[in-house]
């Protein structure tokens, strides 16, 4: 009858009664609305029930049994009190996350395939230029960023292994030797003297009263029983960090591949610009010679000659600027390949159809599984959440078990005697009481890290969506611009031929010819630049869809 009443009281206190099921699973206002874990509620329920039941049964038991019962009851009440005291300071841990709202699709002008979209194409199939593929392969073998990312993987893997080892018992060999000279008026000194006078011991068991040595060699173990899950949460956090480091390596691979390709395309475009400028410079020099002849015959003035000379000088300066840019891009490519300045092999055909394959998009929801940076941010966010839970479980008591087995003797001659075998086990509990502020600060720190990781995850998703839209529009528009500039360049080239003939025949001024030639040069360079931007936009769209790392 008494046990039934105690059960009802405890069930009511710990939220298992029907009255408490309608409320939040908390325990009183004095404990700051503690949300007890199921294991904690069960352990407290068992502790209090056992202690109180044994206490109420005391008058009906024998005296010796009553003393034992009283001791057990006190121990159980002490355990429950320590758990309750340390748990009352445990604040609530509410981990909430809301993913940014995703659009239904990126564009209606392109087909959608979640499995075989543009981002799923291997970079070896995406790029058709053999020279570019060789440069990328060389960079992937020696690039410093990739080697650093690989080292980071090994670091985090070691941390994950260490966190997993914390769940297992430790085992070490401990040996010690020494001796003591106990005072005559100490318990040990008197005990040794009294022992030697006993007729119940043999010569092997007699103790040297003047100096008592001790020899000890044993296997000792220590095991923290992860009752609340703190160690498991720490291991989970390190495992998620390890997976995030692998995604970081994939992201670094993508950046190396796409950066090398962008530099390579830029170098090809600069080669075309240099060729265009050199051809135009040659034509301008020929035009200057013809203008000098016309001046000698009196068909033009010194002003026309100076205008042509100024145009030649301007074009030469433009050529020098392009040569500087070529050298800078070559050095950037060599830096990716971790080598000193060397000539960079490249294909002369900048306008080859290697980047004009059809674009296939994926859905915005599938993008979350395609981009390494999004997966990395998500894993880091989950890792921070696991650290929050581990920091919360640090408020609860830690249960330790320390067994040992070995040899222990006070005479070296008896050390390996079978009777010197010693073993034992000790269990203890460590409950934080005066470390509440420190533990709360640690919990606040971990919660702030989680909020930061959550914001980083949301920001990564939003940036990915905007990147795809930006590069998709840029690819469409630069494709149109390059076609327009190509037509404009052809038209102005015809106009240049006509203007040259009219100038030589005296039907057009030198200013008309200079204007047409400047426009021809500008349009040709604009056409090369528009083609480059179209290829770069196509490349960045490939990267934004998650391609380039496999």
KEFIRO-698470 format. One record per residue (C-alpha): x, y, z; residue number from 1. Coordinates in steps of 0.2 Angstrom, whole numbers, always signed. Example, Ala and Ser with C-alpha at 12.3 -4.5 7.8 and 13.67 -1.06 7.14 Angstrom:
# KEFIRO-698470
[[+62; -22; +39]; 1]
[[+68; -5; +36]; 2]
# end
This chain:
# KEFIRO-698470
[[+0; +0; +0]; 1]
[[+14; +12; +5]; 2]
[[+24; +7; -11]; 3]
[[+9; +12; -22]; 4]
[[+7; +29; -13]; 5]
[[+25; +32; -16]; 6]
[[+24; +28; -34]; 7]
[[+10; +39; -37]; 8]
[[+19; +54; -28]; 9]
[[+35; +51; -38]; 10]
[[+25; +49; -54]; 11]
[[+16; +65; -51]; 12]
[[+33; +74; -47]; 13]
[[+41; +69; -63]; 14]
[[+28; +72; -75]; 15]
[[+21; +55; -78]; 16]
[[+4; +58; -71]; 17]
[[-11; +62; -82]; 18]
[[-11; +80; -75]; 19]
[[+7; +83; -81]; 20]
[[+5; +75; -98]; 21]
[[-5; +91; -103]; 22]
[[+9; +102; -98]; 23]
[[+27; +104; -104]; 24]
[[+39; +91; -97]; 25]
[[+47; +102; -84]; 26]
[[+51; +101; -66]; 27]
[[+46; +115; -55]; 28]
[[+50; +134; -56]; 29]
[[+64; +132; -44]; 30]
[[+74; +122; -56]; 31]
[[+72; +134; -70]; 32]
[[+60; +123; -80]; 33]
[[+72; +109; -82]; 34]
[[+67; +97; -96]; 35]
[[+72; +80; -89]; 36]
[[+78; +67; -101]; 37]
[[+69; +50; -100]; 38]
[[+84; +42; -93]; 39]
[[+86; +55; -80]; 40]
[[+68; +54; -75]; 41]
[[+69; +35; -74]; 42]
[[+85; +36; -63]; 43]
[[+77; +48; -51]; 44]
[[+61; +39; -50]; 45]
[[+70; +23; -46]; 46]
[[+82; +31; -33]; 47]
[[+68; +40; -23]; 48]
[[+56; +26; -24]; 49]
[[+70; +14; -17]; 50]
[[+76; +26; -4]; 51]
[[+59; +30; +3]; 52]
[[+52; +12; +2]; 53]
[[+67; +6; +12]; 54]
[[+65; +20; +25]; 55]
[[+46; +16; +28]; 56]
[[+50; -3; +30]; 57]
[[+63; +0; +43]; 58]
[[+52; -2; +59]; 59]
[[+47; -20; +53]; 60]
[[+65; -26; +50]; 61]
[[+79; -33; +62]; 62]
[[+91; -20; +69]; 63]
[[+106; -26; +59]; 64]
[[+95; -26; +43]; 65]
[[+88; -9; +48]; 66]
[[+106; -1; +49]; 67]
[[+110; -8; +31]; 68]
[[+93; -2; +25]; 69]
[[+96; +15; +32]; 70]
[[+113; +16; +24]; 71]
[[+107; +11; +7]; 72]
[[+92; +23; +8]; 73]
[[+104; +37; +12]; 74]
[[+115; +33; -2]; 75]
[[+101; +32; -14]; 76]
[[+94; +49; -8]; 77]
[[+112; +56; -9]; 78]
[[+113; +50; -27]; 79]
[[+96; +57; -31]; 80]
[[+100; +74; -23]; 81]
[[+116; +76; -33]; 82]
[[+107; +72; -49]; 83]
[[+93; +84; -45]; 84]
[[+105; +98; -38]; 85]
[[+116; +97; -54]; 86]
[[+101; +95; -66]; 87]
[[+91; +110; -59]; 88]
[[+103; +122; -66]; 89]
[[+102; +114; -83]; 90]
[[+94; +127; -95]; 91]
[[+83; +122; -109]; 92]
[[+91; +118; -126]; 93]
[[+80; +123; -141]; 94]
[[+88; +120; -158]; 95]
[[+77; +126; -171]; 96]
[[+81; +128; -190]; 97]
[[+72; +135; -204]; 98]
[[+78; +133; -222]; 99]
[[+76; +148; -234]; 100]
[[+62; +146; -245]; 101]
[[+67; +139; -262]; 102]
[[+59; +144; -279]; 103]
[[+51; +130; -290]; 104]
[[+64; +132; -304]; 105]
[[+78; +143; -311]; 106]
[[+72; +146; -329]; 107]
[[+59; +139; -341]; 108]
[[+71; +141; -356]; 109]
[[+81; +126; -352]; 110]
[[+77; +108; -348]; 111]
[[+77; +101; -330]; 112]
[[+85; +84; -325]; 113]
[[+89; +81; -307]; 114]
[[+101; +66; -312]; 115]
[[+110; +72; -328]; 116]
[[+111; +91; -326]; 117]
[[+126; +101; -331]; 118]
[[+133; +101; -314]; 119]
[[+134; +82; -314]; 120]
[[+145; +81; -329]; 121]
[[+163; +77; -325]; 122]
[[+176; +91; -329]; 123]
[[+185; +79; -341]; 124]
[[+170; +78; -351]; 125]
[[+165; +96; -349]; 126]
[[+181; +103; -356]; 127]
[[+187; +96; -373]; 128]
[[+203; +105; -375]; 129]
[[+218; +93; -372]; 130]
[[+230; +106; -366]; 131]
[[+217; +113; -353]; 132]
[[+214; +95; -346]; 133]
[[+233; +92; -344]; 134]
[[+235; +109; -335]; 135]
[[+220; +104; -323]; 136]
[[+227; +87; -320]; 137]
[[+244; +94; -315]; 138]
[[+236; +107; -304]; 139]
[[+226; +94; -295]; 140]
[[+241; +84; -291]; 141]
[[+252; +98; -283]; 142]
[[+240; +112; -279]; 143]
[[+243; +119; -261]; 144]
[[+225; +122; -257]; 145]
[[+220; +104; -261]; 146]
[[+235; +98; -251]; 147]
[[+230; +109; -236]; 148]
[[+212; +103; -238]; 149]
[[+218; +85; -237]; 150]
[[+228; +89; -222]; 151]
[[+213; +96; -214]; 152]
[[+204; +80; -217]; 153]
[[+217; +70; -208]; 154]
[[+216; +82; -193]; 155]
[[+198; +80; -191]; 156]
[[+198; +62; -194]; 157]
[[+211; +60; -180]; 158]
[[+199; +71; -169]; 159]
[[+184; +59; -173]; 160]
[[+195; +44; -169]; 161]
[[+199; +52; -152]; 162]
[[+181; +56; -148]; 163]
[[+176; +38; -152]; 164]
[[+190; +31; -141]; 165]
[[+182; +41; -126]; 166]
[[+167; +30; -126]; 167]
[[+178; +14; -124]; 168]
[[+187; +9; -108]; 169]
[[+205; +15; -106]; 170]
[[+219; +2; -101]; 171]
[[+236; +6; -95]; 172]
[[+250; -3; -86]; 173]
[[+255; +5; -69]; 174]
[[+270; +0; -59]; 175]
[[+277; +7; -43]; 176]
[[+289; +3; -30]; 177]
[[+294; +11; -14]; 178]
[[+294; +9; +5]; 179]
[[+289; +18; +21]; 180]
[[+295; +19; +38]; 181]
[[+279; +20; +49]; 182]
[[+279; +29; +65]; 183]
[[+277; +18; +81]; 184]
[[+262; +28; +86]; 185]
[[+252; +26; +70]; 186]
[[+239; +14; +66]; 187]
[[+249; +6; +52]; 188]
[[+265; +5; +63]; 189]
[[+255; -2; +78]; 190]
[[+246; -14; +66]; 191]
[[+262; -20; +58]; 192]
[[+269; -24; +76]; 193]
[[+253; -32; +81]; 194]
[[+253; -43; +65]; 195]
[[+270; -49; +68]; 196]
[[+265; -56; +85]; 197]
[[+251; -66; +78]; 198]
[[+252; -85; +78]; 199]
[[+240; -86; +63]; 200]
[[+253; -80; +50]; 201]
[[+269; -88; +43]; 202]
[[+286; -81; +40]; 203]
[[+281; -75; +22]; 204]
[[+268; -64; +29]; 205]
[[+279; -55; +42]; 206]
[[+282; -37; +39]; 207]
[[+298; -27; +41]; 208]
[[+293; -15; +55]; 209]
[[+308; -3; +52]; 210]
[[+306; -1; +33]; 211]
[[+291; -8; +24]; 212]
[[+293; -9; +5]; 213]
[[+279; -11; -8]; 214]
[[+280; -18; -25]; 215]
[[+265; -15; -37]; 216]
[[+262; -20; -55]; 217]
[[+244; -20; -62]; 218]
[[+233; -17; -77]; 219]
[[+222; -2; -73]; 220]
[[+207; +3; -83]; 221]
[[+196; +18; -82]; 222]
[[+179; +19; -91]; 223]
[[+166; +34; -91]; 224]
[[+149; +26; -93]; 225]
[[+140; +38; -105]; 226]
[[+123; +38; -97]; 227]
[[+117; +54; -104]; 228]
[[+125; +54; -121]; 229]
[[+138; +68; -119]; 230]
[[+152; +58; -126]; 231]
[[+141; +51; -140]; 232]
[[+136; +69; -145]; 233]
[[+154; +74; -145]; 234]
[[+158; +59; -156]; 235]
[[+144; +64; -168]; 236]
[[+150; +82; -169]; 237]
[[+168; +76; -174]; 238]
[[+160; +64; -187]; 239]
[[+150; +78; -195]; 240]
[[+166; +89; -195]; 241]
[[+175; +75; -204]; 242]
[[+162; +73; -217]; 243]
[[+162; +92; -219]; 244]
[[+181; +92; -222]; 245]
[[+178; +80; -236]; 246]
[[+165; +92; -244]; 247]
[[+178; +106; -241]; 248]
[[+190; +95; -251]; 249]
[[+178; +93; -265]; 250]
[[+174; +112; -265]; 251]
[[+193; +116; -266]; 252]
[[+194; +104; -281]; 253]
[[+180; +113; -289]; 254]
[[+189; +130; -287]; 255]
[[+205; +123; -294]; 256]
[[+197; +116; -309]; 257]
[[+186; +131; -313]; 258]
[[+200; +144; -309]; 259]
[[+212; +135; -320]; 260]
[[+199; +135; -334]; 261]
[[+195; +153; -332]; 262]
[[+213; +158; -333]; 263]
[[+216; +147; -348]; 264]
[[+201; +155; -357]; 265]
[[+208; +172; -352]; 266]
[[+225; +168; -359]; 267]
[[+217; +162; -376]; 268]
[[+207; +178; -377]; 269]
[[+223; +189; -374]; 270]
[[+232; +179; -387]; 271]
[[+218; +183; -399]; 272]
[[+218; +201; -394]; 273]
[[+237; +202; -396]; 274]
[[+235; +195; -414]; 275]
[[+221; +207; -418]; 276]
[[+231; +222; -412]; 277]
[[+247; +216; -421]; 278]
[[+237; +215; -437]; 279]
[[+229; +232; -435]; 280]
[[+246; +239; -430]; 281]
[[+253; +233; -446]; 282]
[[+239; +240; -456]; 283]
[[+241; +257; -447]; 284]
[[+260; +258; -451]; 285]
[[+256; +254; -470]; 286]
[[+243; +268; -469]; 287]
[[+256; +280; -462]; 288]
[[+268; +276; -476]; 289]
[[+254; +280; -488]; 290]
[[+250; +296; -480]; 291]
[[+268; +302; -480]; 292]
[[+268; +298; -499]; 293]
[[+252; +308; -501]; 294]
[[+260; +322; -491]; 295]
[[+275; +323; -503]; 296]
[[+263; +324; -518]; 297]
[[+253; +338; -509]; 298]
[[+237; +328; -508]; 299]
[[+236; +329; -489]; 300]
[[+244; +339; -475]; 301]
[[+256; +337; -460]; 302]
[[+241; +336; -449]; 303]
[[+235; +320; -456]; 304]
[[+253; +312; -454]; 305]
[[+253; +317; -436]; 306]
[[+236; +310; -433]; 307]
[[+241; +293; -441]; 308]
[[+257; +293; -431]; 309]
[[+248; +296; -415]; 310]
[[+236; +282; -419]; 311]
[[+251; +270; -422]; 312]
[[+259; +275; -405]; 313]
[[+242; +272; -396]; 314]
[[+240; +255; -404]; 315]
[[+258; +250; -399]; 316]
[[+254; +255; -381]; 317]
[[+239; +245; -381]; 318]
[[+249; +230; -387]; 319]
[[+261; +232; -373]; 320]
[[+247; +232; -360]; 321]
[[+240; +215; -367]; 322]
[[+258; +208; -366]; 323]
[[+258; +213; -347]; 324]
[[+241; +204; -345]; 325]
[[+247; +188; -354]; 326]
[[+262; +187; -342]; 327]
[[+252; +190; -327]; 328]
[[+239; +176; -332]; 329]
[[+253; +164; -336]; 330]
[[+261; +167; -319]; 331]
[[+244; +163; -311]; 332]
[[+242; +147; -320]; 333]
[[+260; +142; -315]; 334]
[[+255; +147; -297]; 335]
[[+241; +135; -297]; 336]
[[+253; +121; -303]; 337]
[[+265; +126; -290]; 338]
[[+279; +130; -302]; 339]
[[+290; +145; -307]; 340]
[[+287; +155; -322]; 341]
[[+286; +144; -337]; 342]
[[+278; +146; -354]; 343]
[[+261; +139; -354]; 344]
[[+255; +128; -368]; 345]
[[+238; +132; -375]; 346]
[[+227; +129; -390]; 347]
[[+227; +144; -402]; 348]
[[+208; +141; -407]; 349]
[[+199; +152; -394]; 350]
[[+183; +151; -403]; 351]
[[+182; +132; -403]; 352]
[[+165; +125; -399]; 353]
[[+170; +117; -382]; 354]
[[+159; +127; -371]; 355]
[[+143; +128; -381]; 356]
[[+135; +112; -376]; 357]
[[+117; +112; -371]; 358]
[[+113; +118; -353]; 359]
[[+103; +107; -342]; 360]
[[+97; +113; -326]; 361]
[[+92; +105; -310]; 362]
[[+78; +110; -297]; 363]
[[+83; +122; -283]; 364]
[[+79; +108; -270]; 365]
[[+91; +96; -278]; 366]
[[+104; +110; -278]; 367]
[[+106; +107; -259]; 368]
[[+113; +89; -263]; 369]
[[+123; +95; -278]; 370]
[[+135; +109; -271]; 371]
[[+149; +104; -259]; 372]
[[+148; +121; -251]; 373]
[[+130; +119; -246]; 374]
[[+133; +101; -239]; 375]
[[+148; +107; -230]; 376]
[[+138; +121; -222]; 377]
[[+124; +109; -217]; 378]
[[+136; +97; -209]; 379]
[[+145; +110; -199]; 380]
[[+128; +116; -193]; 381]
[[+123; +99; -187]; 382]
[[+140; +97; -179]; 383]
[[+137; +113; -169]; 384]
[[+120; +106; -164]; 385]
[[+128; +91; -157]; 386]
[[+141; +101; -148]; 387]
[[+126; +111; -140]; 388]
[[+118; +94; -134]; 389]
[[+135; +89; -127]; 390]
[[+137; +105; -118]; 391]
[[+120; +103; -110]; 392]
[[+123; +85; -105]; 393]
[[+139; +91; -96]; 394]
[[+128; +98; -82]; 395]
[[+123; +80; -77]; 396]
[[+134; +69; -66]; 397]
[[+148; +58; -74]; 398]
[[+149; +40; -69]; 399]
[[+166; +32; -69]; 400]
[[+172; +14; -66]; 401]
[[+190; +10; -62]; 402]
[[+194; -9; -61]; 403]
[[+212; -16; -59]; 404]
[[+221; -33; -58]; 405]
[[+239; -36; -55]; 406]
[[+252; -41; -42]; 407]
[[+255; -32; -25]; 408]
[[+267; -37; -12]; 409]
[[+279; -30; +2]; 410]
[[+293; -42; -2]; 411]
[[+302; -44; -19]; 412]
[[+304; -62; -16]; 413]
[[+285; -64; -15]; 414]
[[+280; -53; -29]; 415]
[[+277; -67; -42]; 416]
[[+269; -78; -29]; 417]
[[+251; -82; -34]; 418]
[[+245; -76; -17]; 419]
[[+251; -58; -22]; 420]
[[+237; -57; -35]; 421]
[[+227; -42; -32]; 422]
[[+211; -35; -41]; 423]
[[+197; -23; -37]; 424]
[[+185; -11; -44]; 425]
[[+179; +6; -39]; 426]
[[+165; +16; -46]; 427]
[[+163; +35; -43]; 428]
[[+152; +49; -48]; 429]
[[+157; +67; -52]; 430]
[[+143; +79; -51]; 431]
[[+147; +98; -55]; 432]
[[+140; +109; -41]; 433]
[[+150; +125; -41]; 434]
[[+154; +125; -59]; 435]
[[+137; +130; -65]; 436]
[[+142; +147; -72]; 437]
[[+157; +139; -81]; 438]
[[+145; +126; -89]; 439]
[[+132; +139; -93]; 440]
[[+145; +149; -102]; 441]
[[+151; +134; -112]; 442]
[[+133; +131; -117]; 443]
[[+130; +149; -122]; 444]
[[+146; +148; -132]; 445]
[[+140; +132; -141]; 446]
[[+123; +139; -145]; 447]
[[+131; +155; -152]; 448]
[[+142; +143; -163]; 449]
[[+126; +134; -169]; 450]
[[+117; +150; -173]; 451]
[[+132; +156; -183]; 452]
[[+133; +140; -192]; 453]
[[+114; +141; -196]; 454]
[[+116; +158; -203]; 455]
[[+131; +153; -213]; 456]
[[+121; +138; -220]; 457]
[[+106; +150; -225]; 458]
[[+118; +162; -233]; 459]
[[+126; +149; -243]; 460]
[[+109; +143; -250]; 461]
[[+104; +161; -254]; 462]
[[+121; +164; -262]; 463]
[[+120; +148; -273]; 464]
[[+102; +153; -279]; 465]
[[+108; +170; -284]; 466]
[[+124; +164; -292]; 467]
[[+114; +152; -303]; 468]
[[+103; +166; -309]; 469]
[[+117; +178; -311]; 470]
[[+127; +167; -322]; 471]
[[+112; +160; -331]; 472]
[[+107; +177; -337]; 473]
[[+125; +182; -340]; 474]
[[+127; +167; -352]; 475]
[[+111; +171; -361]; 476]
[[+115; +189; -364]; 477]
[[+134; +187; -368]; 478]
[[+129; +174; -381]; 479]
[[+118; +188; -389]; 480]
[[+132; +201; -387]; 481]
[[+145; +190; -395]; 482]
[[+134; +187; -410]; 483]
[[+130; +206; -412]; 484]
[[+149; +210; -410]; 485]
[[+153; +197; -423]; 486]
[[+141; +205; -435]; 487]
[[+147; +223; -431]; 488]
[[+165; +218; -434]; 489]
[[+161; +211; -451]; 490]
[[+152; +226; -456]; 491]
[[+165; +238; -450]; 492]
[[+179; +228; -459]; 493]
[[+170; +231; -475]; 494]
[[+168; +249; -470]; 495]
[[+187; +251; -467]; 496]
[[+191; +244; -484]; 497]
[[+179; +256; -493]; 498]
[[+185; +271; -482]; 499]
[[+203; +267; -487]; 500]
[[+200; +267; -505]; 501]
[[+190; +283; -504]; 502]
[[+204; +291; -494]; 503]
[[+217; +286; -507]; 504]
[[+206; +293; -521]; 505]
[[+203; +309; -512]; 506]
[[+184; +306; -509]; 507]
[[+186; +304; -490]; 508]
[[+196; +313; -476]; 509]
[[+209; +305; -465]; 510]
[[+198; +308; -450]; 511]
[[+185; +297; -458]; 512]
[[+198; +283; -461]; 513]
[[+205; +285; -443]; 514]
[[+188; +284; -436]; 515]
[[+183; +269; -445]; 516]
[[+199; +260; -440]; 517]
[[+197; +264; -422]; 518]
[[+180; +257; -422]; 519]
[[+186; +241; -431]; 520]
[[+199; +238; -418]; 521]
[[+187; +242; -404]; 522]
[[+174; +230; -411]; 523]
[[+185; +216; -414]; 524]
[[+192; +217; -396]; 525]
[[+174; +219; -389]; 526]
[[+170; +203; -399]; 527]
[[+184; +193; -391]; 528]
[[+179; +200; -374]; 529]
[[+161; +196; -376]; 530]
[[+166; +178; -381]; 531]
[[+177; +176; -366]; 532]
[[+163; +182; -354]; 533]
[[+151; +170; -362]; 534]
[[+163; +156; -359]; 535]
[[+167; +162; -341]; 536]
[[+148; +163; -337]; 537]
[[+145; +146; -344]; 538]
[[+160; +140; -333]; 539]
[[+153; +148; -317]; 540]
[[+136; +141; -321]; 541]
[[+144; +124; -321]; 542]
[[+152; +127; -305]; 543]
[[+136; +135; -297]; 544]
[[+127; +119; -301]; 545]
[[+139; +109; -291]; 546]
[[+151; +103; -305]; 547]
[[+170; +102; -306]; 548]
[[+174; +90; -291]; 549]
[[+172; +73; -299]; 550]
# end
